[in-house]
């Protein structure tokens, strides 16, 4: 059995300064001894740990694949003077285009759609909101003018639902018969753009919209046939293949933007001004992301997490990538850095509960986290448990200091409650494993799965990290009420993670996961259980779509986007297996977004 040391670490700042001197001679000696002597002490600890706790659920995770790559990225500021001048000039010209488009929205749907998909809409939020409202106000006119244009009707529907407007699926009535079936006579196989647009629109369906259920099945069949009959390298086949894996509703905007830019320039009708600006903007924003990644990489290096907690997944680069995907816009830089640090500790906590700690140790840690009292550290055994607890409280103390400067430190209480909730949910799984008990799927999700999905935790962190916008008490109270959109997102993330982890966890004797729980509750084989969970995920997406159309006035769509984007990690990171556990699976995506600029 592998044996990991419980390295000593210095006490400093905030929480660490409050901890009393160690009573353990062994622990005190580890600080004072030299490297060779400390290694002897480490071996003694390992032997002691092995004798006292002979069985640890070690996962033997894949090593970090990046090394020090991001510690010294050769970035030179956000943009040089020439880039800045061109960026500003082109931005104002695009703004002029959108303002002109507002006068006749039904004729300018493609322009606004391209602005959004090219990843530059964040510059023009007010103008696009005005465009959408004008489109809603003149929806009948839009439908009448485009009655036989499947592409524009589908695009109109998707854009409005995408922005949170409740437009009826009756908008497709001209293309359906009395039973809601699509009239194939009105949809030519040559209308490739229309069928692809219908496919994208259907992913915004809610419960009871049979027309869109049929539209999805119809469009999938048509597109599959088209892709099979096209040359594998054709432009349209590439679009279909990408859309099949990453429909716009489930695609991360930043990932989709990188792909869309590469295809948009091949469209004969593309706007060269838009294309040039989108490439320039992508690279400018990428430079900021690189600077932030360097910052958090240096923090992690100084934190020395790989040495202090060697049994965990060392994934600081992937964690930053996740947080960047939650909200990529330049104004959210503080939030990205802060949430990356917090989630890095959450990842250590996850692996501590799931892949190293024993029942007795984790019971003590859970009680300490629930108390959130620095003095509790003196009641924890020396070693990794105590180290983690001190580091956790110390990090949040430092985050609070940073938030004081922004006048938002009062919101940190909500995050701390989520940290406690997560620890309690993690320990519930430890209890089940300790008792060799497999709960039903309902029990698993209610007492652990919905919380350990991380949706509420990440969303709360993201909201706390938003500076300069109003994220008031009403927003956090609404989130604390567990709205349907939060429950649905938690289902998607939990199942998406558990399904590819099924075989991996089974080998380690980890049984309290969704697949096994579903097998027990419904008395089915693993394949059938996975099919059942996949169907529940599809239903949860409909709940999410409905939730976006039913937001309270105090919660604008912009505050929900970090949650939606977190859920969008599922098809990106948990496609065939867990790419967080197996980081090489996501390396190509990460390179394309964080490292490789777009030539222009």
N, C-alpha and C positions, 0 to 999 in steps of 0.2 A: 504494500500500500504506500502510495506517495505520502510524504510527510512534509508539510510546509511550516516554516518558522513563524513565530509571532514576533516580528521585529519591533525593536524599541523605536520610539520617535520622540522628539523634543516637545515639551509643553510650551506653548506660546499664545499670545493674544486671546482675547475673549474667553471662551469656555475653558481653554487649556490653562489659563492663568488661575482659574478658580478651583482646579482639581488639587486635592491635597497630595502631599508627597507619597510616593508608593511605599507600601508597607512590605512589599515583597523584596527580599534581598536579591532574588534571582533577577527580577525586573530592573532593579536599581543597578545591578552589576552590568546589565546589558548596555546601559548608556555609557558606562565608564570604561568598559573593556575595549581593547583594540580589536581589529578585524579578526585575527586568528583566534583570540580568546573568545570572541563573541560566537564564532562558528562552533566552538566546543559547547558553549551554552545552548546554542540552537539545537545541536544534536541531542543534548540532554532533554530539552523541552520536547523534542519530537518523540523520544523514547517514552517520556512521561505521558504525552498525549496519546501515544499508541496503546500504552498499557491501560490508561483510564478510559479512553474512547476508541475502541478497536475498529469501529465501523463509521466511516464518513462517506456520504453520497457523492464522491468525487466525480466530476464530469470530464476532466482532462480536456479542457477547451482548447480550440485552435489558437495559436499564438497571434499576436498583433502583426499585421502584414505591412505596416507603414513605417515602423521604426521612428527615426527623428526627421522624417521627410518634411514635415510641416513646421518644424521649429525654425527653419531659416528659408522660408520661401522668398524668391527674388522679386517681391512686389515693390513697386515704386509709387506709393501713394494711391489715391483712388483714380486719378486720371491726370494726364499731363495737360498743359494749357491748350494745346491744339485740340485734343479730344474734348476738353470741357467746352470750348467755344462751339465746336461742331455739334456736340450733344445738346447744348442749350438751343442752338438755332433750329435743329431738326425737331426738337421737342415742341417748340412753339408752332412750327408748321403743322405738325400732327394735331396739335390742339385746335388749330384753325380748321383743319379738315373735319374734325369731330363736331365742332360748333356748327359748321355748314351742314353737316349730315343731320343735325337735329331738326332742321326744317322739314325733312321728308324721311323719317326713320324707316319706313317700309322699303324704300329704295336703297338704303345704305346699311342693311343688316350685315353684309359681308365685310364692310369696312370695319365696323365696330367689333365684329367677331374676330377679325384678324388682329386688331389692336389688343384684344384680350388674350388671344392664343399666342401672340408674339411676346407676351410677358411685359408689356409696357403700359398697361391700363392703370397701374397704380399712380402714374403721373396725372391722370385725367379723371379722377374719381367723380368729381362734381359734374363734369361734362357728360360722362357716361350715365350717371344717375338721371340726369335731365333727359338724355336720349331715351332711356328705358321708360321713364314716366310718360314721355310724349308718345312712345310706342303703345303703352297701355291705354292711354287716352284715345288713341286712334286705331285700336286693335281691329275693329270691324272693317275699317278702310283697308288695313293691311291684308286681312284675310280675303277681302273681295278682290283686291288688286292682284293677289297671288294665288287665286283659287285653284289653279291647275299646276302650280309650281311646288312640287313636293319638297324641294330643297329649301325654299324660302319659308314655307309654312313650318317645316320642321325646325329650321333655324330660329324663327321667331319664337316658337314654343320653348326651345331650349334656352335661349338667351334670357327670356323672362323668368323661367323657373330658376335658372342659374342665379339670378339676382334676387330671388325670394318673392317674386310676384306670382300670385295664384291664378294662373291662366288655365282655362278648362281644356281637357283633351278633346272636347267637341270641335276644336280648331281643325281636327283631321277628318271631320264628317264628310267632306267632299270626296275623300279617298276611301271611304268604307261603305259597306252595304248595311242593310237593316240589322244584321246580326253582328255587326262590328268587325266583319272580315274585310281585309284590304282588297280593293278592286284591282286585280292584277292588270286588267285592261288599261287602267289609268297610270300604271307604273311600268314603264318600259325597262327592259333589262339593260338598255343603253343608258338609262338615267343613273349612272353610277354615283354621282354626287348626291342625288336625291335620296337614294337608298342608304348611303353612308350617313347622311344627315338625319334620316329617320332612326337609324340605329342609335346614334348619339342621343337623340331626343328621348327615346324610349327608356333610357337609364335614369331619367328624372321622374319616373312614374311613382305613384303612391298606391296604397291598397284600393282595390275596387276598380282600377282602370284597366278593364279587360282589353280595350282597344290597343293600349300600349303594350300589354303582354303579348298580344298577337302580332303587333308591329315589331317587337323585338325578335320573336321567333321567325317571322317572315324575313326581316332584314338580315339576320344571321345566316339563314339558308341561302339567300341571294348573294351575299358578300362572299360566303365560303365558295360558292360555285364560281363566282367571278375570279376569286384569287386562284382557284385551281386551273382556270382556263387562261389566265394571264401568264406572261413570262415571269419567272421567279424574281427577276431583278427590276421589274417595271415599277414606275413611280406609284401607280395606283395600288399594286400589290403590297408595297411597303406601307402605304397608308392603311390598308385593310388589316394587315398583320399587327401593326401597332395598335390600331383601334380595338382589335379583338382582345388584346391583353390589357390595354390601358384606355378604355373608353373615357371620354373627357370627364365624366362625373367621378371616376375613380382614379384619375391620373393626377399626379402631383403637378401643379402648374409649372414649376421650374423644370422638371424632367420633360413635361410635354412641350414647353417652350423650346428647349434645345432640339427636340425632334422636329417640331413644326417649322422652325426657322430653316432647317435643312430641306424641308419639302416645299415650303412656301415659295422659295426662289425658283422652283421648277414650274410653278403655275404660270401659264402664259399671261394671265391677267393680274399678276402680282404688282403691288405698288412698290417701286424701287426705293422711294423715299422712306416708306415704312420699314422696308427690309433693312436698309442701311442703319436706320436709327435703332432698330431692335438688336442688331448685332453689336453696335456700339454700346448700347445700354447693358446688354448681357455681360459684356466684358468689364465695364465699369463696376457693375454690382459684384461681379466675380472677384475683383480685386479687393473690395471691402470684405467679402466673405473670407478671402485668404488671410487678410490681416487679423480677422477675428479668430480664425482657426489657429493661427500662429500664437495668438494670445492664450487661448485655452490649452493648447498643446504645451506651452511653457508652464502654465499653471499646473497641469497634470504631471509634468516632469518634476517640478518642485514638490508637488504633493507626494511623489514617489509611491503612487498607488500600486504599481506593478510589483514592487518589492514588499510593501506592507501587506498587500492582499493578493498573493501570487496565485491563489486558487480561482480568481475571478477572470472574467473576460475583459481584457485590456482593449477597450473600444472607444477611446476619446474622439477619434476622427469620425467614426460612424455616428456617435452620439451628437456631435456638432452637426453632422449632415442631417440627422433627423430634425434637430431643432431649427436648422436653417430652412428645411422644407416646410416646417410648420408656419413660419412667416419669414419670407425671404427679403421683404422690402427694406431698403437701407435704414429707414427710421426705427426699425425694431432691433438695432444692434445691441443695445443694452440687454434686452430680453433674451436674445439668442445666447449671449455669453453667460448670463446668469443661469438660464435654464440648463445649459450644457453642463455647468458645474454641478447643479443640483441633481440632474439625471445621472451624472457619472457616479455620484454617491448612491443613488437609487439602484443602479446596476450592481454596485458592490453589495448592497443590501440584498438584492434579489439572489445573487449567487451565494451569499453567506447563508441565507435560509435554504436555498435549493441545492447547493452543491458543496457544502463544507460543514456547517454548524451541526452540533448534536442537539437533541431535544432539550437537555438540561441547560445547555449554554444559550440556546435561542429563547427559551422561556425567560431567562434573566434579561436578555437583551430587549425582548418585547416589553417587559414590565418597565425597564428603564426608559425606553422611547416613549411609552405612554405617559410617564411622569415628566419627561423633558426637564430634568433637574440635573445640573452639573454635578451635584454632590452624589448622585446615583453612580457615578463612575467608580467611586471608592468601594461600592458594593459588588462590582463586577470583577470576575477573575482576570488576572493579568494576561495579556496576549491580544489576539485579534479582536475579540469581542469588545474589550475595553477600548482598544485603539479605534475601532470603528465608531463607537458611541461618542468618544471625544471629538473625532474628526467631523461627525455629523453635526453636533451642536455648534462646533466652532465655525463650520462653513455657513450655517444659517445666521450665526452672529455677524459674520462678515458681510453676508448678503444684506442683512438688516442695516448695517452701517452705510452701505452703498445706497440703499433705498431711502434713507433719511435725507440724503442730498437731493433726491427727486421728489420728496414729499409724499412718498407712497408706502412708507414702512408699516403703516397700520394694516395694510392688506396681507402682510406676511403671516398673520395668524391663520388665515385660511389654508396656506400651504402647509404649515406645521400640523394642522389637523389631518391633512391628507397623508402626511408622512406617518402619523400614528395609525391612521386607518389602514395604510398599506402594510405596516408591520404586523398588525393584528390579523390581517387576511393571510399574509405569508405564513404566520405561525399556525393558523388553522390547518393549512396543508401539512405542516410539520406534524401536528397532532394526529392527523389522519394516517400519515405514513407510519408514525410511531405505534399506532394501534392496529396497523395493517387493515385499515378500513377504507373501502371505496364508497364514497357518497353517491347519491343519485345526481344526475345532471342538474336538476333543479336546486338541490342542496349545495352542490359545488359552486354554481354561479351566484347564488344568493349570499353565501358565506365567504366566498373567496374570489371566484373568477371575475365578477363584475368590477371588483376593486383592483385586483392585480393586473387587469388589462392595462392599467395606467392612464386611462382616458381622463378621468376626473383630475388626477394628479397633474398630468402634463398640461391640461387645459387651464387649471388653476395657476400653475406656474407661468404659463404664457400670458394670462391676463394680468398677473402681478408684474410681469416684465414689461408691460406696455406703458410707456412714459409719454406724457403730453396729451393723452386722450382721457376722456372720462370713463373710468371703469369703477362705477360706484357700488355701494352696498347692495343695491337692488340686484345688480348683476350676479354677485356672489351668492345672495340668498336664493335667486332663481336656480343657479347651478347646484346649490346645496339641496334643493328640493328633488334632485335627480329627475330632470325632465326627460321625456321619452327619447329625445335626440341623444342624450347622454347614455341612457341604457342601451339604445340600439348600437351606438358606436362601441360601447364596451363589449357587446356580444360579438361584433365583427372582429375586433382586435383580439379578443380572447380565443375565439375559435381559429382565427387565421394563424395564430401563434401555436396553438396546441396541436393542430392537425399535422403539420410537418414535423413537430417534435415528438410525435407519438412513438415511433420506433426508438428514437434516441433515449427518451425517458424510460421506456419499457425495460431497456437493458440495465438501467440503474435502479430498477425497482420503484420508480416514481409512478404511482398509479392514480393519484388524484388529479387527473387531467380530463379535459372535456370528452375525448374519444372513449376512454375507459368508463367514465361515468355514464355516458350515453349508452354504451354497450350493456352496462348493468341495468339501467332504468328500463330500457326497452327490450332487453334480452335479444340483442342482435349481434352479428359479427362486426368486425372493425370496418370493413368496406361499407356496410350499410349504415353504420354509425356516422362515418365521414360524409356520406351522401345526405343524411339527415341534418347534420350540422351545416353543411354547405347550403341547403335549402333555407335553414333558419337565418343564415347570413344574408341571403337574397331578400328575405322578408325584412330583416333589420335595415337594409338599405332603403327600403320603402318607408320605414319609420323615420329614418334620417331625412329623407326628402320631404316627408310631411312636416317634420319638425322645423325645417327651414322655411316652410310656408306659414308657420304658426308662431313665430317668435314674438315675445312681448315687445312693446314699444321701447322699453329700456335696454333691449339687447339688439343692436344693429348687426347686420350680417357680417360686418368686418370682425366682430368679436367672436363669431362662431367659426370663422375660417381656420383658426389654428386647430380646432377640434377636427373639422372635416379633413384637413391636411394630415393630421396625425393618423386618422383612419386610413387615408390613402397610402400609408406606409405598408399596409397589408399586402396588396398585390405587388408592391415593389420589393419588399424584403422577405415575404413569406410565400413566394410563388410555388416552388417545389420543395424547398427546405428552408430552414431558418438562416437567412443570410447575416443575421447579427452574430449567431453562433459560428457560422461558416463565412467569414467576411470576404473571402475571395469571390463569392457569388455576386456581390454588389460592387466590386471594384470598378467595373467598367462604367457604371452609372456615376459613381463618385468622381472618377477621373473627368468625365465629360462635363460635370457641373462645377466642380471646384478647381480643377487644374488646367483643363484645356480651353484656351480662349477660342472664340469663333473668328476665323479669318474674314476680313472684309476689306 
